[in-house]
């Protein structure tokens, strides 16, 4: 009952972060000192994944390079006696983990990206992780939490969280029948409903455990919202055939697909970083103290720095 294969849809253009993402993948944007995609990969491995399937686009070679072995860099670090840095580089991808890269020829949406993974996934249950949804699971990573639900119920599990009613039009929204604390069977799922029409504020976030039935359903899913093949449309069809659970995970999600969410993640992860936390906290304290002063004093204090 362990999910061995994890799919990472990373072919998006990242237009909200232009020009930073003009020639580099948005998933390579760093949170302190690790790119977003590395956090996602570590989460998948913590839940038992052994095969990592990346659905890539034309400008995503940096992701492939990040998880490839860097012989020259490792040799240079070894020759200079930089053992700690060498260990950091070598631990990016643990032994026994396989990476598969599949090119998504057209940007036809999340559903199409997941469909592209079918040849590599085959007839196994699998997980899907969206790297720009960075989730701090606190005591247990989000996907590992979902894995426990999957092991108990043996069916598809989707991560959800409650969002303000005015924000429901930015998410897939589910209606559920309660099964247990923080767990419900999905009765209906709608992609980006208008706030006045949404009967729930349970929003789907970027973590899924799915059965391979989803591929057949995606294969016949027509283009939906935004002219794309929506994963939520295929899930809507799947709930007519089999149980799909919605799980309210424990932890904090940072929407790193937005600039504000990305900045929040960097600040909060910086405050927990073992090397930087104390100095960064002191800096933020001094900075906020400066900006709490009257305008004239604030300018003088900043100028002195």
Secondary structure, 3 states (H helix, E strand, C coil): CCCCEEEEECCCCCHHHCCCCCCCCHHHCEECCEEHHHHHHHHHHHCCCCEEEEEECCCCHHHHHHHCCCHHHHHHHHHCCCHHHHHHHHCCCCCCCEEEEEECCCCCCHHHHHHHCHHHHCCCCEEEECCCEEEECCCCCHHHHHHHHHHHHCCEEEEEEECCHHHHHHCEEEEEEEEECCEEEEEEEEECCCCCCCCCCEEEEEEEEECCHHHHHHHCCCCCHHHCCCHHHHHHHHCCCCCEEEEECCCEEEECCCHHHHHHHHHHHHCCCCCCHHHHHHHHHHHHHHHCCCHHHHHHHHHHC
